[in-house]
Amino acid sequence: MSAPMIRSLAHRIIPDSAVRLVRRKIVVPLRRIVGPTIPIAMVTGTNGKTTTVRMLAYILTWAGHRVGFTSTTGIVINGKQLNREDSAGYKGAKRVVNDETISMVVLEVARGDLLRVGLYRDRCVAAALLNVGREQIEIDGINSVEEMAQLKKQVIDTATGTVVLNADDPQCVRLIKHYPIRKLNLFSTDTANPVIRKHVDKGGIAYVVGSTQSGDTIQRLEGERKMDLLPVDSLPASAKGMFPQNTANAMAAAALAEGMGVSLVVTSQALEKFENTLELSPARFNFIGGYSQTVLLDHAVTIPACANLKNSLKHIPVKGRKICLMDNPGNRPDWHYAEIGQSLGDSFDLIIFFESEDFRRGRAPGEITDSLKVGFIEGGMISESIHVTSDINSAFNMLSQLVQTDDFVAILKCGANPQHILPLLDTALAKYAVGTQPGPAEFPDAN
């Protein structure tokens, strides 16, 4: 009997639960002991993980390393995208850390495999906890932000060198006492944050947004020393401060890069070049050019992401109407959809809800869109402005019938894959094309 036949027979006989148990109790511990010793950075949290991972990988590449990284948008090794599947777990980490061509690894660590498999790497050089939010509470037995913080703490506990924490996040602040000052790098968007001041006064390192004569600047503080990295206006990912969450992500990436041995000069140079393009940061504030409309592609499907988007929309000049296409994951409590509606309900003139079968996650067809519709009406949108359809193809078909010249179009999609979305967009807006091919566009300057 051939090896493939044996594996196929074993798969039919041995329950999946037994396979997971063996992996958790035997395979993973063995890999921890005999696995590669390549320098690894790990990033966890509720929001901002993927962008921070991509920023850090870009910095390490700029420093001359051959980098492999995982995220919810796939696996990238030496600049080559191997897949576009959610790889922020055990399988993605296994693929990257065993690649012999790379010199550094960056891993996004999501909640799912921490619960299913356990912590699949027991040590790394540097690790960051970006924030702990409510978005995934009441899922898989995690019933409070405190429980979520303890789950995520496992990741930063593996850092042998540097632990990075967000001094603006209450749950992160509560964890500061567990780590020695010499090991801890904090970051904050507020240089006057008392947590930062206390940490720096004790000789700790912090990355902050400080005010200078030339405007807001990312700074590194250590004791009495203050070093300017770069002005916020020179950080393309923040779009001149319009996307403040990316300023925070950049500080986290800089703090991690320091822990990985990268100089501040190299980090500054890299961050000045990192843009929200389809190549460097797919589905994270990508403006798509080629049409008479302003088109934004983003993964804004969480409550904080929608709140950030709402704030950013105030700074984007729009001549026509604001239209949104949106889906959402099904494994969220009901209050999640209500709060998203309350956040964005008064931000758009028209909205098209659809569902993605891969993200329905146990909910009946139409249940997610019905919940979103109720939430948006509660948030101030009239029902006549809300359109509901079954899937993404019909959503783009509906867009083609509703859109007009000079409209603003936001595509907010779970696990958004530009390779799938761009052809749909090109078909829907074909008669409005102003170039030969759709592609990245500059952030529209506010009037």
Secondary structure as a PSIPRED ss2 file (coil, helix, strand):
# PSIPRED VFORMAT (PSIPRED V4.0)

   1 M C   1.000  0.000  0.000
   2 S C   1.000  0.000  0.000
   3 A H   0.000  1.000  0.000
   4 P H   0.000  1.000  0.000
   5 M H   0.000  1.000  0.000
   6 I H   0.000  1.000  0.000
   7 R H   0.000  1.000  0.000
   8 S H   0.000  1.000  0.000
   9 L H   0.000  1.000  0.000
  10 A H   0.000  1.000  0.000
  11 H H   0.000  1.000  0.000
  12 R H   0.000  1.000  0.000
  13 I H   0.000  1.000  0.000
  14 I C   1.000  0.000  0.000
  15 P C   1.000  0.000  0.000
  16 D H   0.000  1.000  0.000
  17 S H   0.000  1.000  0.000
  18 A H   0.000  1.000  0.000
  19 V H   0.000  1.000  0.000
  20 R H   0.000  1.000  0.000
  21 L H   0.000  1.000  0.000
  22 V H   0.000  1.000  0.000
  23 R H   0.000  1.000  0.000
  24 R H   0.000  1.000  0.000
  25 K H   0.000  1.000  0.000
  26 I H   0.000  1.000  0.000
  27 V H   0.000  1.000  0.000
  28 V H   0.000  1.000  0.000
  29 P H   0.000  1.000  0.000
  30 L H   0.000  1.000  0.000
  31 R H   0.000  1.000  0.000
  32 R H   0.000  1.000  0.000
  33 I H   0.000  1.000  0.000
  34 V H   0.000  1.000  0.000
  35 G C   1.000  0.000  0.000
  36 P C   1.000  0.000  0.000
  37 T C   1.000  0.000  0.000
  38 I C   1.000  0.000  0.000
  39 P C   1.000  0.000  0.000
  40 I E   0.000  0.000  1.000
  41 A E   0.000  0.000  1.000
  42 M E   0.000  0.000  1.000
  43 V E   0.000  0.000  1.000
  44 T E   0.000  0.000  1.000
  45 G C   1.000  0.000  0.000
  46 T C   1.000  0.000  0.000
  47 N C   1.000  0.000  0.000
  48 G C   1.000  0.000  0.000
  49 K H   0.000  1.000  0.000
  50 T H   0.000  1.000  0.000
  51 T H   0.000  1.000  0.000
  52 T H   0.000  1.000  0.000
  53 V H   0.000  1.000  0.000
  54 R H   0.000  1.000  0.000
  55 M H   0.000  1.000  0.000
  56 L H   0.000  1.000  0.000
  57 A H   0.000  1.000  0.000
  58 Y H   0.000  1.000  0.000
  59 I H   0.000  1.000  0.000
  60 L H   0.000  1.000  0.000
  61 T H   0.000  1.000  0.000
  62 W H   0.000  1.000  0.000
  63 A C   1.000  0.000  0.000
  64 G C   1.000  0.000  0.000
  65 H C   1.000  0.000  0.000
  66 R C   1.000  0.000  0.000
  67 V E   0.000  0.000  1.000
  68 G E   0.000  0.000  1.000
  69 F E   0.000  0.000  1.000
  70 T E   0.000  0.000  1.000
  71 S E   0.000  0.000  1.000
  72 T C   1.000  0.000  0.000
  73 T C   1.000  0.000  0.000
  74 G E   0.000  0.000  1.000
  75 I E   0.000  0.000  1.000
  76 V E   0.000  0.000  1.000
  77 I E   0.000  0.000  1.000
  78 N C   1.000  0.000  0.000
  79 G C   1.000  0.000  0.000
  80 K E   0.000  0.000  1.000
  81 Q E   0.000  0.000  1.000
  82 L E   0.000  0.000  1.000
  83 N E   0.000  0.000  1.000
  84 R C   1.000  0.000  0.000
  85 E C   1.000  0.000  0.000
  86 D C   1.000  0.000  0.000
  87 S C   1.000  0.000  0.000
  88 A C   1.000  0.000  0.000
  89 G C   1.000  0.000  0.000
  90 Y H   0.000  1.000  0.000
  91 K H   0.000  1.000  0.000
  92 G H   0.000  1.000  0.000
  93 A H   0.000  1.000  0.000
  94 K H   0.000  1.000  0.000
  95 R H   0.000  1.000  0.000
  96 V H   0.000  1.000  0.000
  97 V H   0.000  1.000  0.000
  98 N C   1.000  0.000  0.000
  99 D C   1.000  0.000  0.000
 100 E C   1.000  0.000  0.000
 101 T C   1.000  0.000  0.000
 102 I C   1.000  0.000  0.000
 103 S C   1.000  0.000  0.000
 104 M E   0.000  0.000  1.000
 105 V E   0.000  0.000  1.000
 106 V E   0.000  0.000  1.000
 107 L E   0.000  0.000  1.000
 108 E E   0.000  0.000  1.000
 109 V C   1.000  0.000  0.000
 110 A C   1.000  0.000  0.000
 111 R H   0.000  1.000  0.000
 112 G H   0.000  1.000  0.000
 113 D H   0.000  1.000  0.000
 114 L H   0.000  1.000  0.000
 115 L H   0.000  1.000  0.000
 116 R H   0.000  1.000  0.000
 117 V C   1.000  0.000  0.000
 118 G C   1.000  0.000  0.000
 119 L C   1.000  0.000  0.000
 120 Y C   1.000  0.000  0.000
 121 R C   1.000  0.000  0.000
 122 D C   1.000  0.000  0.000
 123 R C   1.000  0.000  0.000
 124 C E   0.000  0.000  1.000
 125 V E   0.000  0.000  1.000
 126 A E   0.000  0.000  1.000
 127 A E   0.000  0.000  1.000
 128 A E   0.000  0.000  1.000
 129 L E   0.000  0.000  1.000
 130 L C   1.000  0.000  0.000
 131 N C   1.000  0.000  0.000
 132 V C   1.000  0.000  0.000
 133 G C   1.000  0.000  0.000
 134 R C   1.000  0.000  0.000
 135 E C   1.000  0.000  0.000
 136 Q C   1.000  0.000  0.000
 137 I C   1.000  0.000  0.000
 138 E C   1.000  0.000  0.000
 139 I E   0.000  0.000  1.000
 140 D C   1.000  0.000  0.000
 141 G C   1.000  0.000  0.000
 142 I E   0.000  0.000  1.000
 143 N C   1.000  0.000  0.000
 144 S C   1.000  0.000  0.000
 145 V H   0.000  1.000  0.000
 146 E H   0.000  1.000  0.000
 147 E H   0.000  1.000  0.000
 148 M H   0.000  1.000  0.000
 149 A H   0.000  1.000  0.000
 150 Q H   0.000  1.000  0.000
 151 L H   0.000  1.000  0.000
 152 K H   0.000  1.000  0.000
 153 K H   0.000  1.000  0.000
 154 Q H   0.000  1.000  0.000
 155 V H   0.000  1.000  0.000
 156 I H   0.000  1.000  0.000
 157 D C   1.000  0.000  0.000
 158 T C   1.000  0.000  0.000
 159 A E   0.000  0.000  1.000
 160 T E   0.000  0.000  1.000
 161 G E   0.000  0.000  1.000
 162 T E   0.000  0.000  1.000
 163 V E   0.000  0.000  1.000
 164 V E   0.000  0.000  1.000
 165 L E   0.000  0.000  1.000
 166 N E   0.000  0.000  1.000
 167 A C   1.000  0.000  0.000
 168 D C   1.000  0.000  0.000
 169 D C   1.000  0.000  0.000
 170 P H   0.000  1.000  0.000
 171 Q H   0.000  1.000  0.000
 172 C H   0.000  1.000  0.000
 173 V H   0.000  1.000  0.000
 174 R H   0.000  1.000  0.000
 175 L H   0.000  1.000  0.000
 176 I H   0.000  1.000  0.000
 177 K H   0.000  1.000  0.000
 178 H H   0.000  1.000  0.000
 179 Y C   1.000  0.000  0.000
 180 P C   1.000  0.000  0.000
 181 I H   0.000  1.000  0.000
 182 R H   0.000  1.000  0.000
 183 K H   0.000  1.000  0.000
 184 L E   0.000  0.000  1.000
 185 N E   0.000  0.000  1.000
 186 L E   0.000  0.000  1.000
 187 F E   0.000  0.000  1.000
 188 S E   0.000  0.000  1.000
 189 T C   1.000  0.000  0.000
 190 D C   1.000  0.000  0.000
 191 T C   1.000  0.000  0.000
 192 A C   1.000  0.000  0.000
 193 N C   1.000  0.000  0.000
 194 P H   0.000  1.000  0.000
 195 V H   0.000  1.000  0.000
 196 I H   0.000  1.000  0.000
 197 R H   0.000  1.000  0.000
 198 K H   0.000  1.000  0.000
 199 H H   0.000  1.000  0.000
 200 V H   0.000  1.000  0.000
 201 D H   0.000  1.000  0.000
 202 K C   1.000  0.000  0.000
 203 G C   1.000  0.000  0.000
 204 G C   1.000  0.000  0.000
 205 I E   0.000  0.000  1.000
 206 A E   0.000  0.000  1.000
 207 Y E   0.000  0.000  1.000
 208 V E   0.000  0.000  1.000
 209 V E   0.000  0.000  1.000
 210 G E   0.000  0.000  1.000
 211 S E   0.000  0.000  1.000
 212 T E   0.000  0.000  1.000
 213 Q C   1.000  0.000  0.000
 214 S C   1.000  0.000  0.000
 215 G E   0.000  0.000  1.000
 216 D E   0.000  0.000  1.000
 217 T E   0.000  0.000  1.000
 218 I E   0.000  0.000  1.000
 219 Q E   0.000  0.000  1.000
 220 R E   0.000  0.000  1.000
 221 L E   0.000  0.000  1.000
 222 E E   0.000  0.000  1.000
 223 G C   1.000  0.000  0.000
 224 E C   1.000  0.000  0.000
 225 R E   0.000  0.000  1.000
 226 K E   0.000  0.000  1.000
 227 M E   0.000  0.000  1.000
 228 D E   0.000  0.000  1.000
 229 L E   0.000  0.000  1.000
 230 L E   0.000  0.000  1.000
 231 P E   0.000  0.000  1.000
 232 V H   0.000  1.000  0.000
 233 D H   0.000  1.000  0.000
 234 S H   0.000  1.000  0.000
 235 L C   1.000  0.000  0.000
 236 P H   0.000  1.000  0.000
 237 A H   0.000  1.000  0.000
 238 S H   0.000  1.000  0.000
 239 A C   1.000  0.000  0.000
 240 K C   1.000  0.000  0.000
 241 G C   1.000  0.000  0.000
 242 M C   1.000  0.000  0.000
 243 F C   1.000  0.000  0.000
 244 P H   0.000  1.000  0.000
 245 Q H   0.000  1.000  0.000
 246 N H   0.000  1.000  0.000
 247 T H   0.000  1.000  0.000
 248 A H   0.000  1.000  0.000
 249 N H   0.000  1.000  0.000
 250 A H   0.000  1.000  0.000
 251 M H   0.000  1.000  0.000
 252 A H   0.000  1.000  0.000
 253 A H   0.000  1.000  0.000
 254 A H   0.000  1.000  0.000
 255 A H   0.000  1.000  0.000
 256 L H   0.000  1.000  0.000
 257 A H   0.000  1.000  0.000
 258 E H   0.000  1.000  0.000
 259 G H   0.000  1.000  0.000
 260 M C   1.000  0.000  0.000
 261 G C   1.000  0.000  0.000
 262 V C   1.000  0.000  0.000
 263 S C   1.000  0.000  0.000
 264 L H   0.000  1.000  0.000
 265 V H   0.000  1.000  0.000
 266 V H   0.000  1.000  0.000
 267 T H   0.000  1.000  0.000
 268 S H   0.000  1.000  0.000
 269 Q H   0.000  1.000  0.000
 270 A H   0.000  1.000  0.000
 271 L H   0.000  1.000  0.000
 272 E H   0.000  1.000  0.000
 273 K H   0.000  1.000  0.000
 274 F C   1.000  0.000  0.000
 275 E C   1.000  0.000  0.000
 276 N C   1.000  0.000  0.000
 277 T C   1.000  0.000  0.000
 278 L C   1.000  0.000  0.000
 279 E C   1.000  0.000  0.000
 280 L C   1.000  0.000  0.000
 281 S C   1.000  0.000  0.000
 282 P C   1.000  0.000  0.000
 283 A C   1.000  0.000  0.000
 284 R C   1.000  0.000  0.000
 285 F C   1.000  0.000  0.000
 286 N E   0.000  0.000  1.000
 287 F E   0.000  0.000  1.000
 288 I E   0.000  0.000  1.000
 289 G E   0.000  0.000  1.000
 290 G C   1.000  0.000  0.000
 291 Y E   0.000  0.000  1.000
 292 S C   1.000  0.000  0.000
 293 Q C   1.000  0.000  0.000
 294 T E   0.000  0.000  1.000
 295 V E   0.000  0.000  1.000
 296 L E   0.000  0.000  1.000
 297 L E   0.000  0.000  1.000
 298 D E   0.000  0.000  1.000
 299 H C   1.000  0.000  0.000
 300 A C   1.000  0.000  0.000
 301 V C   1.000  0.000  0.000
 302 T C   1.000  0.000  0.000
 303 I H   0.000  1.000  0.000
 304 P H   0.000  1.000  0.000
 305 A H   0.000  1.000  0.000
 306 C H   0.000  1.000  0.000
 307 A H   0.000  1.000  0.000
 308 N H   0.000  1.000  0.000
 309 L H   0.000  1.000  0.000
 310 K H   0.000  1.000  0.000
 311 N H   0.000  1.000  0.000
 312 S H   0.000  1.000  0.000
 313 L H   0.000  1.000  0.000
 314 K C   1.000  0.000  0.000
 315 H C   1.000  0.000  0.000
 316 I C   1.000  0.000  0.000
 317 P C   1.000  0.000  0.000
 318 V C   1.000  0.000  0.000
 319 K C   1.000  0.000  0.000
 320 G C   1.000  0.000  0.000
 321 R C   1.000  0.000  0.000
 322 K E   0.000  0.000  1.000
 323 I E   0.000  0.000  1.000
 324 C E   0.000  0.000  1.000
 325 L E   0.000  0.000  1.000
 326 M E   0.000  0.000  1.000
 327 D C   1.000  0.000  0.000
 328 N C   1.000  0.000  0.000
 329 P C   1.000  0.000  0.000
 330 G C   1.000  0.000  0.000
 331 N C   1.000  0.000  0.000
 332 R C   1.000  0.000  0.000
 333 P C   1.000  0.000  0.000
 334 D H   0.000  1.000  0.000
 335 W H   0.000  1.000  0.000
 336 H H   0.000  1.000  0.000
 337 Y H   0.000  1.000  0.000
 338 A H   0.000  1.000  0.000
 339 E H   0.000  1.000  0.000
 340 I H   0.000  1.000  0.000
 341 G H   0.000  1.000  0.000
 342 Q H   0.000  1.000  0.000
 343 S H   0.000  1.000  0.000
 344 L H   0.000  1.000  0.000
 345 G C   1.000  0.000  0.000
 346 D C   1.000  0.000  0.000
 347 S C   1.000  0.000  0.000
 348 F C   1.000  0.000  0.000
 349 D C   1.000  0.000  0.000
 350 L E   0.000  0.000  1.000
 351 I E   0.000  0.000  1.000
 352 I E   0.000  0.000  1.000
 353 F E   0.000  0.000  1.000
 354 F C   1.000  0.000  0.000
 355 E C   1.000  0.000  0.000
 356 S C   1.000  0.000  0.000
 357 E H   0.000  1.000  0.000
 358 D H   0.000  1.000  0.000
 359 F H   0.000  1.000  0.000
 360 R C   1.000  0.000  0.000
 361 R C   1.000  0.000  0.000
 362 G C   1.000  0.000  0.000
 363 R C   1.000  0.000  0.000
 364 A C   1.000  0.000  0.000
 365 P C   1.000  0.000  0.000
 366 G C   1.000  0.000  0.000
 367 E H   0.000  1.000  0.000
 368 I H   0.000  1.000  0.000
 369 T H   0.000  1.000  0.000
 370 D H   0.000  1.000  0.000
 371 S H   0.000  1.000  0.000
 372 L H   0.000  1.000  0.000
 373 K H   0.000  1.000  0.000
 374 V H   0.000  1.000  0.000
 375 G H   0.000  1.000  0.000
 376 F H   0.000  1.000  0.000
 377 I H   0.000  1.000  0.000
 378 E H   0.000  1.000  0.000
 379 G C   1.000  0.000  0.000
 380 G C   1.000  0.000  0.000
 381 M C   1.000  0.000  0.000
 382 I C   1.000  0.000  0.000
 383 S H   0.000  1.000  0.000
 384 E H   0.000  1.000  0.000
 385 S H   0.000  1.000  0.000
 386 I E   0.000  0.000  1.000
 387 H E   0.000  0.000  1.000
 388 V E   0.000  0.000  1.000
 389 T C   1.000  0.000  0.000
 390 S C   1.000  0.000  0.000
 391 D C   1.000  0.000  0.000
 392 I H   0.000  1.000  0.000
 393 N H   0.000  1.000  0.000
 394 S H   0.000  1.000  0.000
 395 A H   0.000  1.000  0.000
 396 F H   0.000  1.000  0.000
 397 N H   0.000  1.000  0.000
 398 M H   0.000  1.000  0.000
 399 L H   0.000  1.000  0.000
 400 S H   0.000  1.000  0.000
 401 Q H   0.000  1.000  0.000
 402 L H   0.000  1.000  0.000
 403 V C   1.000  0.000  0.000
 404 Q C   1.000  0.000  0.000
 405 T C   1.000  0.000  0.000
 406 D C   1.000  0.000  0.000
 407 D C   1.000  0.000  0.000
 408 F E   0.000  0.000  1.000
 409 V E   0.000  0.000  1.000
 410 A E   0.000  0.000  1.000
 411 I E   0.000  0.000  1.000
 412 L E   0.000  0.000  1.000
 413 K C   1.000  0.000  0.000
 414 C C   1.000  0.000  0.000
 415 G C   1.000  0.000  0.000
 416 A C   1.000  0.000  0.000
 417 N C   1.000  0.000  0.000
 418 P H   0.000  1.000  0.000
 419 Q H   0.000  1.000  0.000
 420 H H   0.000  1.000  0.000
 421 I H   0.000  1.000  0.000
 422 L H   0.000  1.000  0.000
 423 P H   0.000  1.000  0.000
 424 L H   0.000  1.000  0.000
 425 L H   0.000  1.000  0.000
 426 D H   0.000  1.000  0.000
 427 T H   0.000  1.000  0.000
 428 A H   0.000  1.000  0.000
 429 L C   1.000  0.000  0.000
 430 A H   0.000  1.000  0.000
 431 K H   0.000  1.000  0.000
 432 Y H   0.000  1.000  0.000
 433 A E   0.000  0.000  1.000
 434 V C   1.000  0.000  0.000
 435 G C   1.000  0.000  0.000
 436 T C   1.000  0.000  0.000
 437 Q C   1.000  0.000  0.000
 438 P C   1.000  0.000  0.000
 439 G E   0.000  0.000  1.000
 440 P E   0.000  0.000  1.000
 441 A C   1.000  0.000  0.000
 442 E C   1.000  0.000  0.000
 443 F C   1.000  0.000  0.000
 444 P C   1.000  0.000  0.000
 445 D C   1.000  0.000  0.000
 446 A C   1.000  0.000  0.000
 447 N C   1.000  0.000  0.000
